[in-house]
């Protein structure tokens, strides 16, 4: 996958006085240009989402922080394109690994790079509202389950910004893949961010998102539209998920159909739990009035 010329891997990009970005060399139809590792602070540094276990990327992070001290390695969740770099980065720097809880599930899903990281070993698990601070920066933990049950975002008080991991991305909607992915939790987590004061999002994939709360509200509206599409598809006689995907996602890369099917399933589970649909042998129908 070719990268835009302004998105080079391994180079440090300045985004804010307290924020730099290093792009990992793992572009794909699911990760866009790759996983973005964020460096917070100057001299006294936190690394958010160290990315895949790739020596080139670890070397790039170390080069970007030469002469500085990495004190904390912070992870949003344990998908394999986000947290495996924590262990080699800790080995190189002695930094503490903090952030999301350990979670590794067996998942033969549509994207191998999203498999869970069984090597993740945090020194400390952060909880909603907990503060991690350094010289010139303050990060507040914001629990945002939905994409995964252990997903955390981090609000940088000094920038009025939130590092959103995969909860909100700057190029695509987020895949919600049951059994761990949960649409109801995801919608509640979006509403939680809408209610906060931050006006800028730094996602793990894609460009920074300005007018952040408006963007999050738009994502909530998009999910409600998908829900309506699913109910209309059932009315039209499309009762199996693959048929719904063919109808609803006709314009996307076929390699993404498996992931789209997972998100459709997440919607259907939520609709089922609300008493609106029911399942019978992998086909779905509306609940009788």
C-alpha positions in Angstrom: 0.0 0.0 0.0 1.5 3.3 -1.1 1.7 6.1 1.5 1.0 9.7 0.9 4.2 11.7 0.6 3.4 13.7 3.7 3.0 10.5 5.8 6.5 9.0 5.9 7.2 6.2 8.3 9.9 6.5 10.9 10.1 10.3 10.9 8.9 12.6 13.7 6.1 15.0 12.9 5.3 17.9 15.2 1.6 18.3 15.9 1.6 20.5 19.0 4.1 22.0 21.5 3.7 18.9 23.6 2.8 16.3 20.9 4.9 14.5 18.3 3.9 11.6 16.1 5.9 8.7 14.7 4.2 6.5 12.1 4.8 2.7 12.2 5.6 0.8 9.0 2.3 -1.2 9.0 -0.1 0.3 6.4 -3.0 -1.9 5.4 -6.6 -1.6 4.3 -7.4 -1.7 8.1 -4.7 0.5 9.5 -4.7 3.1 6.7 -1.2 4.6 6.6 -0.2 2.7 9.7 -0.4 2.9 13.5 0.6 6.3 14.9 2.7 6.4 18.0 2.4 9.7 20.0 5.2 11.3 22.0 3.9 13.5 24.8 6.1 16.1 26.5 9.7 17.4 25.9 12.6 15.9 27.8 10.2 14.0 30.1 8.3 11.9 27.7 5.3 9.5 27.6 4.8 7.2 24.6 1.2 6.5 23.7 0.6 3.3 21.7 4.1 2.0 20.9 2.7 0.1 18.0 3.7 -3.3 16.6 6.8 -5.2 17.7 8.9 -3.9 14.8 12.6 -3.1 15.4 12.4 -0.3 12.8 9.6 1.4 14.6 11.2 1.0 18.1 14.4 2.5 16.7 12.5 5.4 15.2 10.9 6.1 18.6 14.3 6.0 20.3 15.8 8.3 17.6 12.9 10.8 18.1 13.5 11.0 21.8 17.3 10.9 21.8 18.6 12.9 24.7 15.2 12.7 26.4 13.8 10.3 29.0 10.9 8.1 28.2 9.2 7.6 31.6 6.0 5.9 30.7 4.7 3.7 27.9 0.9 4.1 27.7 -1.4 1.7 25.7 -5.0 2.4 24.6 -5.8 -1.3 24.0 -4.2 -4.6 23.2 -4.7 -5.2 19.5 -1.5 -6.3 17.9 -0.9 -3.1 16.0 -0.9 -1.1 19.2 0.7 -2.6 22.3 3.4 -5.2 21.3 6.1 -2.5 21.0 5.7 -1.8 24.7 8.0 -4.7 25.8 11.0 -3.9 23.6 10.6 -0.2 24.3 10.6 -0.9 28.1 13.7 -3.1 27.7 15.5 -0.3 25.9 14.5 2.5 28.3 13.3 1.1 31.6 10.1 3.0 31.3 6.9 1.9 33.1 4.1 0.3 31.0 0.8 1.7 32.1 -2.7 1.9 30.6 -5.3 -0.6 29.6 -5.8 -4.0 31.3 -4.5 -7.2 29.8 -6.9 -8.7 27.3 -6.1 -11.5 24.8 -8.9 -13.4 23.2 -8.9 -16.1 20.6 -10.3 -14.4 17.5 -10.2 -15.8 13.9 -11.5 -12.5 12.7 -11.1 -10.7 9.4 -7.9 -8.9 10.2 -4.8 -10.6 11.5 -3.2 -7.4 12.7 -6.1 -6.8 15.1 -5.5 -10.1 16.9 -4.9 -9.5 20.6 -1.4 -9.1 22.0 -0.7 -12.0 24.4 2.7 -10.5 25.4 1.3 -7.4 26.9 2.3 -7.0 30.6 1.4 -3.7 32.2 3.2 -2.5 35.3 0.0 -0.7 36.3 -3.5 -0.7 35.0 -5.2 2.7 34.8 -8.8 3.4 35.6 -11.3 6.0 34.4 -10.3 9.4 35.7 -6.8 8.5 36.8 -4.1 11.0 36.1 -0.7 10.4 34.6 1.6 13.4 34.6 5.1 14.5 33.7 7.0 17.7 33.3 4.7 20.0 31.4 1.9 17.5 30.6 -1.1 15.9 32.3 -3.0 13.0 30.9 -6.4 12.0 32.2 -7.6 8.4 31.6 -11.0 8.1 29.9 -12.5 4.6 29.8 -14.0 4.0 26.4 -15.1 0.4 26.0 -16.7 -0.6 22.7 -14.0 -1.3 20.1 -12.6 -3.6 22.8 -13.7 -3.9 26.4 -10.4 -2.7 27.7 -10.1 0.4 25.4 -8.9 3.7 27.1 -8.5 7.2 25.7 -6.3 9.8 27.2 -7.1 13.5 27.5 -4.1 15.9 27.4 -5.2 18.9 29.5 -2.5 21.2 28.2 -3.7 20.8 24.6 -7.5 20.4 25.1 -7.0 17.2 23.1 -7.7 13.5 23.5 -5.7 10.6 22.2 -8.5 8.3 20.9 -6.7 5.1 19.9 -9.1 3.2 17.7 -12.2 4.5 19.5 -12.4 7.4 17.0 -10.2 7.3 13.9 -9.4 10.1 11.4 -10.0 8.2 8.2 -12.7 5.5 8.8 -15.3 4.3 11.2 -14.3 1.9 13.9 -14.9 -1.8 13.6 -16.9 -3.2 16.5 -16.3 -7.0 16.4 -18.2 -9.2 18.8 -17.8 -11.1 21.1 -15.6 -8.5 22.8 -16.6 -5.5 20.7 -19.9 -4.1 22.0 -22.1 -1.6 20.1 -24.0 -0.4 23.1 -20.8 0.3 25.0 -19.3 2.0 22.0 -22.2 4.4 21.6 -22.1 5.2 25.3 -18.4 5.9 25.0 -19.0 8.2 22.1 -21.6 10.1 24.1 -19.1 10.3 27.0 -16.5 12.1 24.7 -19.2 14.4 23.3 -19.9 15.5 26.9 -16.2 16.4 27.5 -14.5 19.7 26.8 -11.7 18.5 24.5 -11.9 20.1 21.0 -9.2 18.0 19.2 -8.7 14.3 18.7 -5.4 12.6 18.0 -6.4 9.1 16.6 -4.1 6.1 16.2 -5.0 6.0 12.5 -5.6 9.1 10.3 -5.1 12.8 10.7 -6.0 14.9 13.8 -9.7 15.6 14.1 -10.7 19.2 14.7 -14.2 20.2 15.9 -14.0 17.0 17.9 -17.3 16.8 19.6 -19.2 17.6 16.4 -17.2 14.7 14.8 -18.1 12.3 17.6 -21.8 13.3 17.3 -21.5 12.6 13.6 -20.2 9.1 14.3 -23.2 8.5 16.6 -25.5 9.6 13.8 -23.8 7.3 11.3 -24.3 4.3 13.6 -28.0 5.2 14.0 -28.2 5.3 10.2 -26.6 1.9 9.9 -29.1 0.6 12.4 -31.9 1.9 10.3 -30.3 0.3 7.2 -30.2 -3.1 8.9 -33.9 -2.9 9.9 -34.8 -1.9 6.4 -32.7 -4.7 4.9 -34.6 -7.2 7.1 -37.9 -5.8 5.9 -36.6 -6.3 2.3 -35.9 -10.0 3.0 -32.2 -9.8 3.6 -32.0 -11.9 6.8 -28.3 -13.2 6.7 -25.4 -10.9 7.5 -23.4 -11.6 4.3 -26.4 -10.4 2.3 -26.8 -7.3 4.4 -23.1 -6.5 3.9 -23.4 -6.9 0.1 -26.3 -4.4 0.1 -25.0 -1.9 2.7 -21.3 -1.9 1.9 -21.4 -2.3 -1.9 -18.8 0.4 -2.6 -16.0 -0.7 -0.2 -13.0 -2.8 -0.7 -14.2 -6.5 -0.6 -11.3 -7.2 1.8 -13.2 -5.2 4.3 -16.4 -7.1 4.0 -15.5 -9.5 6.9 -14.9 -6.5 9.2 -18.1 -4.9 8.1 -20.0 -8.1 8.8 -18.6 -8.0 12.4 -20.0 -4.5 12.8 -23.4 -5.5 11.4 -23.4 -8.4 13.9 -22.6 -5.9 16.7 -25.6 -3.8 15.6 -27.9 -6.9 15.5 -26.8 -8.0 19.0 -27.7 -4.5 20.3 -31.0 -4.6 18.5 -31.7 -8.1 19.9 -30.9 -6.9 23.4 -33.4 -4.1 22.9 -36.0 -6.5 21.8 -36.2 -5.3 18.2 -34.9 -8.4 16.4 -34.3 -12.1 17.0 -32.0 -14.7 15.6 -32.7 -18.2 14.3 -29.9 -20.3 12.8 -27.8 -17.3 11.7 -30.7 -15.5 10.1 -32.4 -12.5 11.6 -35.9 -11.2 11.7 -37.8 -8.4 13.4 -39.4 -9.3 16.7 -43.2 -9.9 16.4 -45.2 -7.0 17.8 
